[in-house]
Amino acid sequence: MERRVLFAIVLCFMVLYVWQAIFVKPVPKPAAGSTASTSTAATSSGASGTAAPGASSAAAATGAAATPAPAPAAPAATLVGDTAEHDVRIETDDVIAVFTNRGARLKSWSLKHFLDPQKQPQELIETHATGQPLPFTLRTQDQQVNQTINTALYATDGPSAAGSATAVQFEYRDSAGVHVTKRFELAKTSYVATFSATVTAGDRPLPAAVLWGPALGDIGEMTRGVQAAQGLIFQDGSPLRLTASDIGKQPTHDGDFHYAGVDDNYFMAVVLSPGASKISYEPVTIPPPVGSKDAARALLAFSIEPQKSTALKFFVGPKDFGLLTAMDRDLARAVNFGRFSFIVVPLLETLKWINRFVGNWGWSIVLMTLLINAATAPIRHMQVVSMRKMQEIQPEVKAIQDRYSKLKTTDPAKQKMNQELMALYREKKVNPALGCVPVLLTLPIVLAMWALLQTSIELRGAPWFGWIHDLSAHDPYYVLPLLMMGTQFWQQLTMPSAGADPAQQKMMLFMPLVMGFIFLFLPAGALLYYVVTNIVGIGQQYATNYMIGPPKIRTVRPAAERRLKRAGSGKTEAAAKQEQ
């Protein structure tokens, strides 16, 4: 019994000790000479560290002065800065830039020569991303300094014209020793902004990464269903494109970059020649505005941290091949023309040359399509003639195939069928490959035009006529997709049948419907090219059919029927063969 009582007492003490250690906050010790009432008041004040009003009155009544708890550190006094937030607007020949002196960051970058769906200058800064950093936010290793330099009100010097550029400088200094200067210089005739910054805490310089935040903010472009925002790194002579899944596996890249940043179908925001640096990406989902039926947008935030403190040049503008080539040939490779770029570039230059005379990109596409089809007309003529010859000898081909139809594929006698077919082709001067080779020869041009008409920024917002107000957007009334389906079906009917399987022929007639649904939201410029190509192909088919005349198809009777005919007529086998 005594042991159980002793064990209970020890257990109670342990419970009390653990409770005091974990749940009960320590009572601050009163200063010497303080009364019991003062101690009680300090205890009741808790974590606030200030005496309760009742305790102060009691202490005053008893004549004992309570020692106040230490007050929180006062914020550092601003030595160089501003007292009110304001914007700084800089307008060049190509760009309207708006900076805020809160954090000395960029809040708007709109392109004067490229309009959004509301016919306003295209905005490239994401304005719907709450809680995301603005471009040119700085990040150091000191979180307290980061909070200060990105929320402080900077003093502004400028903007002022300096030669062929316009510059503005922001500066902040406080009593804690934090000193920041940011300088922006915008070229008057390009989309380049030169940025330099210095951050010091006391006498200690702080290296800082430059955050851009979500890119790109061209809302109108994200609804076109072409290329979404991707990471773009040009290193070792070739571009590297990073999707969200790639970034999930490796968000940070180190190296000596020629340029790095984010691009989408028509615009990009990249750092030019940052040297040895570290670039980091982070996927960001931007919800649609309240009440909007639009889907959420997937963008990429990125930051660049150069190893050396140096001025950084940012290109934030259109992926115009001519403009980028004039700046840097490697920079022009940011335009994703695909593996047939060596064909796309001459086609693009030809399209531009035609448009200088026509003045309408839609009609320029029509004329260029006619030129391409005129150049490939001999190849297509050769293909039709070959298919016609194959159609004429198809009964003889089928007769040979029927004689060997009961043999297995592994039977050596099956090889005689191929030998007989090759002998027939030589006798009739038919090359079966000519039915496919012309298609393979023109396929690179078709794919090059596909890339050209979907990535060329010249077609963005360019009208054709009537209901087509933007050749880079899909047909709002789906007239061009229906025309493409109808002309493709018509073209299938006019092509000579080379004795294909009936099921295969039906499938080929069904293909226009499938292709129409696939191309339903294709840009109108690309659909215009395909419709004109189909119409030209139909016209050429009729012309070729007229030149070569109707097919001369011989009917080959089965072997048993030929033997019966010879026996009944009394003719010799040689004479019967001669008649055949």
C-alpha positions as CSV (number, residue, x, y, z in Angstrom):
1,M,0.0,0.0,0.0
2,E,2.8,2.4,0.9
3,R,4.6,1.6,-2.3
4,R,1.5,2.5,-4.4
5,V,1.0,5.8,-2.5
6,L,4.7,6.7,-3.1
7,F,4.3,5.8,-6.7
8,A,1.2,7.9,-7.0
9,I,2.9,10.9,-5.4
10,V,6.0,10.6,-7.8
11,L,3.6,10.3,-10.8
12,C,1.7,13.4,-9.7
13,F,5.0,15.4,-9.5
14,M,6.0,14.2,-12.9
15,V,2.7,15.2,-14.4
16,L,2.9,18.7,-12.8
17,Y,6.5,19.1,-14.0
18,V,5.7,18.1,-17.6
19,W,2.6,20.4,-17.5
20,Q,4.7,23.3,-16.3
21,A,7.4,22.7,-18.9
22,I,5.2,22.4,-21.9
23,F,2.0,24.3,-21.3
24,V,2.6,27.0,-18.7
25,K,4.6,30.1,-19.9
26,P,7.3,31.3,-17.5
27,V,6.4,34.3,-15.4
28,P,8.8,37.2,-16.0
29,K,10.7,38.0,-12.9
30,P,9.7,41.4,-11.2
31,A,12.3,44.0,-10.7
32,A,13.7,44.5,-7.3
33,G,11.4,46.4,-5.0
34,S,8.3,45.5,-7.0
35,T,5.3,44.4,-5.0
36,A,3.3,41.2,-5.2
37,S,0.5,43.1,-7.1
38,T,3.0,44.1,-9.8
39,S,4.1,40.5,-10.2
40,T,0.5,39.4,-10.6
41,A,-0.2,42.1,-13.2
42,A,2.9,41.0,-15.2
43,T,1.7,37.5,-15.2
44,S,-1.7,38.4,-16.4
45,S,-0.3,40.4,-19.3
46,G,1.1,37.3,-21.0
47,A,3.2,37.5,-24.1
48,S,2.3,41.1,-24.8
49,G,5.0,42.1,-22.2
50,T,3.0,45.1,-21.0
51,A,1.4,45.5,-17.6
52,A,-2.4,45.5,-17.4
53,P,-4.1,48.8,-16.8
54,G,-5.4,47.5,-13.4
55,A,-1.9,46.5,-12.3
56,S,-0.5,49.9,-13.3
57,S,-3.1,51.6,-11.2
58,A,-2.3,49.3,-8.3
59,A,1.4,50.0,-8.6
60,A,0.8,53.7,-8.7
61,A,-1.3,53.5,-5.7
62,T,1.3,51.6,-3.7
63,G,4.1,53.8,-4.9
64,A,6.0,50.9,-6.5
65,A,7.1,51.5,-10.1
66,A,6.9,48.4,-12.4
67,T,9.6,47.9,-14.9
68,P,8.1,47.8,-18.5
69,A,8.9,44.9,-20.9
70,P,11.3,45.8,-23.7
71,A,9.4,47.4,-26.6
72,P,9.7,45.9,-30.2
73,A,12.5,47.3,-32.3
74,A,11.4,50.5,-34.1
75,P,11.5,50.3,-37.9
76,A,14.5,51.8,-39.5
77,A,14.1,55.4,-40.5
78,T,14.1,56.2,-44.1
79,L,17.1,58.4,-45.1
80,V,16.6,58.4,-48.9
81,G,13.2,57.5,-50.2
82,D,9.7,58.9,-50.8
83,T,6.6,59.4,-48.7
84,A,3.9,58.5,-51.3
85,E,3.6,55.8,-53.9
86,H,3.6,57.0,-57.5
87,D,4.2,55.7,-61.0
88,V,6.9,56.5,-63.6
89,R,5.8,56.3,-67.2
90,I,8.3,56.0,-70.0
91,E,7.2,55.8,-73.7
92,T,9.5,54.9,-76.5
93,D,8.9,54.3,-80.2
94,D,7.8,50.7,-79.5
95,V,7.0,50.4,-75.8
96,I,5.0,52.0,-73.0
97,A,6.6,51.1,-69.6
98,V,5.2,52.0,-66.2
99,F,7.3,51.6,-63.1
100,T,6.1,51.9,-59.5
101,N,8.4,53.5,-56.9
102,R,7.2,50.9,-54.4
103,G,10.0,48.4,-54.6
104,A,11.2,50.2,-57.9
105,R,9.6,47.5,-60.0
106,L,7.9,47.2,-63.4
107,K,4.1,47.0,-63.4
108,S,3.3,47.5,-67.1
109,W,5.1,46.8,-70.4
110,S,2.8,47.2,-73.4
111,L,3.7,47.0,-77.1
112,K,2.5,49.9,-79.2
113,H,2.6,48.1,-82.5
114,F,0.8,44.9,-81.3
115,L,-2.8,45.1,-80.1
116,D,-4.8,42.9,-77.9
117,P,-8.4,41.7,-78.7
118,Q,-9.7,45.0,-77.3
119,K,-7.5,46.9,-79.8
120,Q,-5.3,48.2,-77.0
121,P,-1.4,48.0,-76.9
122,Q,-0.6,44.4,-75.9
123,E,0.3,44.0,-72.3
124,L,3.1,41.5,-71.4
125,I,3.1,41.9,-67.6
126,E,0.7,39.5,-65.8
127,T,-1.8,41.8,-64.0
128,H,-4.1,39.1,-62.6
129,A,-1.5,37.2,-60.5
130,T,-2.2,38.1,-56.9
131,G,0.6,37.4,-54.5
132,Q,3.2,37.0,-57.3
133,P,6.2,39.3,-57.5
134,L,6.4,42.1,-60.1
135,P,9.3,42.1,-62.6
136,F,12.6,43.3,-61.2
137,T,11.9,42.2,-57.7
138,L,15.1,41.4,-55.9
139,R,15.9,38.4,-53.7
140,T,19.0,38.2,-51.4
141,Q,19.9,35.7,-48.7
142,D,18.6,38.0,-46.0
143,Q,14.8,37.7,-45.8
144,Q,14.4,40.9,-43.7
145,V,16.3,42.9,-46.3
146,N,14.1,41.4,-49.0
147,Q,11.0,42.6,-47.2
148,T,12.4,46.0,-46.9
149,I,13.8,46.6,-50.4
150,N,10.7,45.2,-52.2
151,T,8.1,47.2,-50.3
152,A,9.9,50.5,-49.6
153,L,9.1,53.7,-51.4
154,Y,12.1,54.7,-53.5
155,A,13.2,58.2,-54.4
156,T,13.0,58.7,-58.2
157,D,15.6,60.4,-60.4
158,G,14.3,60.9,-63.9
159,P,13.2,59.8,-66.4
160,S,15.8,61.6,-68.5
161,A,17.0,61.2,-72.1
162,A,20.5,59.9,-72.5
163,G,21.5,59.7,-76.1
164,S,19.4,57.1,-77.8
165,A,17.9,55.9,-74.6
166,T,15.7,57.0,-71.7
167,A,16.8,56.2,-68.2
168,V,15.3,56.4,-64.7
169,Q,17.0,55.6,-61.4
170,F,15.5,54.6,-58.0
171,E,17.2,54.9,-54.7
172,Y,16.5,53.8,-51.1
173,R,18.5,54.2,-47.9
174,D,17.5,53.7,-44.2
175,S,19.1,54.1,-40.8
176,A,19.7,50.3,-40.6
177,G,22.3,50.6,-43.3
178,V,20.3,49.1,-46.1
179,H,21.1,50.9,-49.4
180,V,19.6,50.0,-52.8
181,T,19.9,51.6,-56.2
182,K,18.1,50.5,-59.3
183,R,18.6,51.9,-62.8
184,F,16.6,51.2,-65.9
185,E,17.6,52.3,-69.4
186,L,15.2,51.8,-72.3
187,A,16.3,52.0,-75.9
188,K,14.1,54.3,-77.9
189,T,13.8,52.0,-80.9
190,S,13.8,48.4,-79.6
191,Y,12.2,46.2,-76.9
192,V,15.3,46.0,-74.7
193,A,15.6,47.3,-71.1
194,T,19.0,47.5,-69.4
195,F,18.8,46.9,-65.7
196,S,21.4,47.3,-63.0
197,A,21.1,47.1,-59.2
198,T,23.3,47.3,-56.1
199,V,22.2,46.2,-52.7
200,T,24.3,46.8,-49.5
201,A,23.6,46.2,-45.8
202,G,26.1,48.4,-43.9
203,D,29.4,47.9,-45.7
204,R,28.4,44.5,-46.9
205,P,27.3,44.0,-50.5
206,L,24.5,41.6,-51.0
207,P,24.3,39.6,-54.2
208,A,20.7,39.5,-55.5
209,A,18.7,37.4,-57.9
210,V,16.3,39.2,-60.2
211,L,12.7,37.9,-60.2
212,W,10.5,38.4,-63.2
213,G,7.4,36.7,-61.9
214,P,4.7,35.0,-64.1
215,A,5.4,35.3,-67.8
216,L,3.9,36.0,-70.2
217,G,0.9,38.1,-69.5
218,D,-0.6,38.2,-73.0
219,I,-4.1,37.0,-72.2
220,G,-5.4,37.1,-75.7
221,E,-2.6,34.8,-77.0
222,M,-3.2,32.1,-74.4
223,T,-6.7,31.4,-75.7
224,R,-5.5,30.7,-79.2
225,G,-4.5,27.1,-78.5
226,V,-1.1,27.3,-80.1
227,Q,2.2,27.3,-78.0
228,A,1.7,28.0,-74.3
229,A,4.4,29.5,-72.1
230,Q,7.6,27.5,-72.0
231,G,11.0,28.0,-70.5
232,L,13.6,29.0,-73.1
233,I,17.4,28.5,-72.6
234,F,19.9,29.0,-75.4
235,Q,23.2,27.3,-74.5
236,D,26.0,25.7,-76.4
237,G,24.6,26.8,-79.8
238,S,21.1,25.3,-79.5
239,P,17.8,26.3,-77.9
240,L,16.3,24.2,-75.1
241,R,12.6,24.4,-74.5
242,L,11.2,23.4,-71.1
243,T,7.6,22.4,-70.5
244,A,6.0,22.3,-67.1
245,S,6.8,18.6,-66.7
246,D,10.4,19.3,-67.5
247,I,10.6,22.1,-64.9
248,G,9.0,19.7,-62.3
249,K,11.9,17.4,-62.8
250,Q,14.6,20.1,-62.9
251,P,13.5,23.7,-62.0
252,T,17.0,25.2,-61.8
253,H,19.7,25.4,-64.5
254,D,23.3,26.6,-64.2
255,G,25.5,27.6,-67.1
256,D,26.8,30.2,-69.4
257,F,23.6,31.2,-71.2
258,H,23.4,33.2,-74.5
259,Y,19.9,34.1,-73.5
260,A,17.3,32.6,-71.1
261,G,13.7,33.3,-70.0
262,V,10.2,32.4,-71.1
263,D,8.4,32.5,-74.5
264,D,5.1,31.6,-75.9
265,N,3.8,31.5,-79.5
266,Y,4.3,35.2,-80.4
267,F,6.2,36.9,-77.6
268,M,9.1,36.3,-75.2
269,A,10.8,37.8,-72.1
270,V,14.4,36.8,-71.9
271,V,17.7,38.0,-70.5
272,L,20.3,38.6,-73.1
273,S,23.9,37.3,-72.5
274,P,23.7,37.1,-68.7
275,G,27.0,35.1,-68.7
276,A,27.5,32.4,-66.0
277,S,24.2,32.4,-64.1
278,K,21.6,30.3,-62.4
279,I,18.0,30.5,-63.8
280,S,15.1,29.0,-61.9
281,Y,11.5,28.3,-63.0
282,E,8.3,27.8,-61.2
283,P,4.9,26.8,-62.7
284,V,2.2,29.3,-61.8
285,T,-1.6,28.9,-62.3
286,I,-3.5,32.1,-62.9
287,P,-7.2,31.8,-62.1
288,P,-9.6,33.6,-64.4
289,P,-11.2,36.9,-63.4
290,V,-14.2,36.7,-61.2
291,G,-17.3,36.0,-63.3
292,S,-15.3,35.0,-66.3
293,K,-15.9,31.7,-68.1
294,D,-12.2,31.5,-69.3
295,A,-10.1,28.6,-68.1
296,A,-7.2,29.1,-65.7
297,R,-3.9,29.8,-67.4
298,A,-0.6,28.0,-66.8
299,L,2.3,30.4,-66.8
300,L,6.0,30.2,-65.7
301,A,7.7,32.5,-63.2
302,F,11.4,32.7,-63.5
303,S,14.4,34.3,-61.8
304,I,18.0,34.9,-62.9
305,E,21.0,35.1,-60.6
306,P,24.2,36.1,-62.3
307,Q,27.5,35.1,-60.7
308,K,29.0,38.5,-61.3
309,S,27.3,41.8,-60.5
310,T,26.7,43.3,-63.9
311,A,24.0,45.1,-65.9
312,L,21.4,42.8,-67.4
313,K,19.7,43.3,-70.7
314,F,16.1,42.1,-71.0
315,F,14.3,41.6,-74.3
316,V,10.6,41.7,-73.8
317,G,8.8,41.8,-77.1
318,P,7.6,40.1,-80.3
319,K,9.2,37.0,-81.8
320,D,9.6,38.8,-85.1
321,F,12.1,36.8,-87.2
322,G,13.4,39.8,-89.1
323,L,13.8,41.9,-85.9
324,L,15.5,39.2,-84.0
325,T,17.8,38.3,-86.9
326,A,18.9,41.9,-87.1
327,M,19.8,41.8,-83.4
328,D,21.4,38.4,-83.2
329,R,21.0,35.4,-85.6
330,D,21.0,33.0,-82.6
331,L,18.2,35.1,-81.0
332,A,16.1,34.5,-84.1
333,R,16.2,30.8,-83.3
334,A,13.7,31.5,-80.5
335,V,11.1,31.4,-83.2
336,N,10.1,27.7,-83.2
337,F,9.9,26.9,-86.9
338,G,10.6,23.2,-86.3
339,R,13.0,21.0,-88.1
340,F,12.1,22.4,-91.5
341,S,13.3,25.9,-90.6
342,F,15.6,25.9,-93.6
343,I,12.5,25.8,-95.8
344,V,10.3,28.0,-93.6
345,V,12.7,31.0,-93.7
346,P,12.8,31.3,-97.5
347,L,9.0,30.9,-97.6
348,L,8.6,33.6,-95.0
349,E,10.7,36.0,-96.9
350,T,8.8,35.2,-100.1
351,L,5.5,35.9,-98.2
352,K,6.8,39.2,-97.0
353,W,7.9,40.1,-100.5
354,I,4.5,39.4,-101.9
355,N,2.7,41.3,-99.2
356,R,4.8,44.4,-100.0
357,F,2.9,44.5,-103.3
358,V,-0.5,43.1,-102.2
359,G,-0.9,44.8,-98.8
360,N,-3.1,42.0,-97.5
361,W,-1.7,39.0,-95.7
362,G,-4.7,36.8,-96.7
363,W,-4.4,37.5,-100.4
364,S,-0.6,37.1,-100.0
365,I,-1.2,33.6,-98.7
366,V,-3.4,32.8,-101.6
367,L,-0.9,34.0,-104.2
368,M,2.0,32.2,-102.5
369,T,-0.1,29.0,-102.4
370,L,-0.6,29.4,-106.2
371,L,3.2,29.8,-106.7
372,I,4.0,26.7,-104.5
373,N,1.4,24.6,-106.4
374,A,2.8,25.8,-109.8
375,A,6.3,24.8,-108.7
376,T,5.1,21.3,-107.6
377,A,2.7,20.8,-110.5
378,P,5.1,18.6,-112.5
379,I,5.5,16.3,-109.5
380,R,1.8,16.0,-109.0
381,H,1.3,15.3,-112.7
382,M,3.8,12.6,-112.5
383,Q,2.0,11.1,-109.6
384,V,-1.4,11.1,-111.3
385,V,0.0,9.5,-114.5
386,S,1.7,6.8,-112.4
387,M,-1.6,6.1,-110.6
388,R,-3.4,6.0,-113.9
389,K,-1.0,3.4,-115.3
390,M,-1.4,1.3,-112.1
391,Q,-5.2,1.6,-112.5
392,E,-5.0,0.2,-116.1
393,I,-2.9,-2.9,-115.2
394,Q,-4.7,-3.5,-111.9
395,P,-6.8,-6.4,-113.4
396,E,-3.6,-8.2,-114.5
397,V,-2.0,-7.5,-111.1
398,K,-5.1,-9.0,-109.3
399,A,-5.0,-12.1,-111.6
400,I,-1.4,-12.7,-110.6
401,Q,-2.2,-12.2,-107.0
402,D,-5.2,-14.6,-107.2
403,R,-3.0,-17.4,-108.6
404,Y,-0.9,-17.3,-105.5
405,S,-3.6,-16.3,-102.9
406,K,-3.8,-19.9,-101.4
407,L,-0.1,-20.0,-100.7
408,K,1.3,-19.0,-97.3
409,T,3.6,-16.0,-97.0
410,T,6.4,-18.3,-95.9
411,D,6.0,-20.6,-99.0
412,P,9.1,-20.2,-101.3
413,A,6.8,-20.4,-104.3
414,K,5.2,-17.1,-103.1
415,Q,8.3,-15.3,-104.3
416,K,7.4,-16.1,-107.9
417,M,4.4,-13.8,-107.5
418,N,6.7,-10.8,-106.9
419,Q,8.9,-11.8,-109.8
420,E,5.8,-11.9,-112.1
421,L,4.6,-8.5,-110.8
422,M,8.0,-6.9,-111.4
423,A,8.1,-8.4,-114.9
424,L,4.6,-6.9,-115.5
425,Y,5.7,-3.5,-114.3
426,R,8.7,-3.6,-116.6
427,E,6.6,-4.6,-119.6
428,K,4.0,-1.9,-119.0
429,K,6.7,0.7,-118.0
430,V,5.1,1.4,-114.6
431,N,6.9,2.5,-111.5
432,P,4.8,1.8,-108.4
433,A,7.0,4.1,-106.3
434,L,5.9,7.1,-108.3
435,G,2.6,7.0,-106.6
436,C,4.2,7.7,-103.2
437,V,7.5,9.5,-103.9
438,P,5.8,12.8,-105.1
439,V,3.9,13.0,-101.9
440,L,7.0,12.5,-99.9
441,L,8.8,15.2,-101.9
442,T,6.1,17.8,-101.3
443,L,5.5,16.8,-97.6
444,P,8.4,19.0,-96.3
445,I,6.8,22.1,-98.0
446,V,3.4,21.3,-96.5
447,L,4.9,20.9,-93.0
448,A,7.0,24.1,-93.5
449,M,3.9,26.1,-94.4
450,W,2.2,24.6,-91.3
451,A,4.9,26.0,-89.1
452,L,5.1,29.3,-91.0
453,L,1.4,30.1,-90.8
454,Q,1.1,29.2,-87.1
455,T,4.2,31.0,-85.7
456,S,4.6,34.1,-87.9
457,I,3.7,37.1,-85.9
458,E,3.0,39.0,-89.1
459,L,-0.3,37.2,-89.3
460,R,-1.3,38.0,-85.8
461,G,-4.3,40.3,-85.9
462,A,-4.1,40.6,-89.7
463,P,-7.5,40.6,-91.5
464,W,-8.3,38.9,-94.8
465,F,-11.8,40.0,-95.8
466,G,-15.4,39.6,-94.7
467,W,-15.6,37.6,-91.5
468,I,-11.9,36.8,-91.1
469,H,-10.5,39.6,-88.9
470,D,-7.5,37.7,-87.6
471,L,-5.6,35.2,-89.7
472,S,-3.9,33.8,-86.5
473,A,-7.2,33.0,-84.9
474,H,-9.7,30.3,-85.9
475,D,-12.6,31.0,-88.3
476,P,-15.4,32.2,-86.0
477,Y,-18.1,30.8,-88.3
478,Y,-16.2,27.6,-89.3
479,V,-16.6,28.3,-93.0
480,L,-13.0,27.5,-93.9
481,P,-13.0,24.1,-92.1
482,L,-16.2,23.2,-94.0
483,L,-14.6,24.3,-97.3
484,M,-11.5,22.2,-96.5
485,M,-13.6,19.1,-95.8
486,G,-15.7,19.6,-99.0
487,T,-12.7,20.3,-101.3
488,Q,-10.7,17.4,-99.8
489,F,-13.7,15.0,-100.3
490,W,-14.0,16.3,-103.9
491,Q,-10.3,15.7,-104.5
492,Q,-10.6,12.1,-103.3
493,L,-13.3,11.4,-105.8
494,T,-11.3,12.8,-108.7
495,M,-8.1,10.8,-107.9
496,P,-7.7,7.6,-110.0
497,S,-8.3,4.4,-108.1
498,A,-5.3,2.1,-108.4
499,G,-7.4,-0.9,-107.4
500,A,-7.3,-0.3,-103.7
501,D,-9.3,-2.4,-101.4
502,P,-13.0,-1.1,-101.2
503,A,-12.8,-0.8,-97.5
504,Q,-9.6,1.3,-97.8
505,Q,-11.3,3.5,-100.4
506,K,-14.3,4.1,-98.1
507,M,-11.8,5.0,-95.3
508,M,-10.1,7.5,-97.6
509,L,-13.5,9.1,-98.3
510,F,-14.1,9.3,-94.6
511,M,-10.8,11.0,-93.9
512,P,-11.9,14.6,-94.9
513,L,-14.5,14.5,-92.1
514,V,-11.9,13.4,-89.6
515,M,-9.4,16.1,-90.8
516,G,-12.1,18.7,-90.6
517,F,-12.7,18.1,-86.9
518,I,-9.0,18.0,-86.2
519,F,-8.4,21.4,-88.0
520,L,-11.6,23.0,-86.7
521,F,-9.7,25.4,-84.5
522,L,-6.7,25.8,-86.8
523,P,-5.6,29.4,-87.5
524,A,-7.5,30.8,-90.4
525,G,-4.3,31.5,-92.3
526,A,-3.3,27.9,-92.3
527,L,-6.8,26.8,-93.3
528,L,-6.8,29.2,-96.2
529,Y,-3.6,27.6,-97.5
530,Y,-5.1,24.1,-97.3
531,V,-8.3,25.2,-99.0
532,V,-6.5,26.9,-101.9
533,T,-4.2,23.9,-102.2
534,N,-7.2,21.5,-102.5
535,I,-8.9,23.7,-105.1
536,V,-5.7,23.9,-107.2
537,G,-5.2,20.1,-106.8
538,I,-8.8,19.5,-108.1
539,G,-8.2,21.8,-111.1
540,Q,-4.9,20.1,-111.9
541,Q,-6.5,16.7,-111.6
542,Y,-9.2,17.5,-114.2
543,A,-6.5,19.0,-116.5
544,T,-4.3,15.9,-116.2
545,N,-7.3,13.6,-116.8
546,Y,-8.1,15.6,-119.9
547,M,-4.5,15.3,-121.2
548,I,-4.0,11.6,-120.6
549,G,-7.5,10.6,-121.6
550,P,-9.8,7.9,-120.0
551,P,-8.2,4.8,-118.6
552,K,-7.7,1.8,-120.9
553,I,-8.5,-1.1,-118.6
554,R,-8.4,-4.7,-120.0
555,T,-10.5,-7.4,-118.5
556,V,-8.6,-10.5,-117.7
557,R,-10.7,-13.7,-117.7
558,P,-10.0,-16.4,-115.2
559,A,-7.8,-19.3,-116.4
560,A,-10.6,-21.9,-116.3
561,E,-12.8,-19.7,-118.5
562,R,-10.0,-19.2,-121.0
563,R,-9.5,-23.0,-121.3
564,L,-13.2,-23.6,-121.9
565,K,-13.3,-20.9,-124.6
566,R,-10.3,-22.3,-126.4
567,A,-11.8,-25.9,-126.4
568,G,-15.2,-24.7,-127.8
569,S,-13.8,-22.6,-130.6
570,G,-11.4,-25.2,-132.0
571,K,-8.6,-22.7,-132.1
572,T,-5.0,-23.5,-131.3
573,E,-3.6,-22.4,-128.0
574,A,-1.1,-20.2,-129.8
575,A,-4.0,-18.4,-131.6
576,A,-5.8,-18.0,-128.3
577,K,-2.8,-16.5,-126.7
578,Q,-2.4,-14.2,-129.7
579,E,-5.9,-12.9,-129.2
580,Q,-5.1,-12.2,-125.6
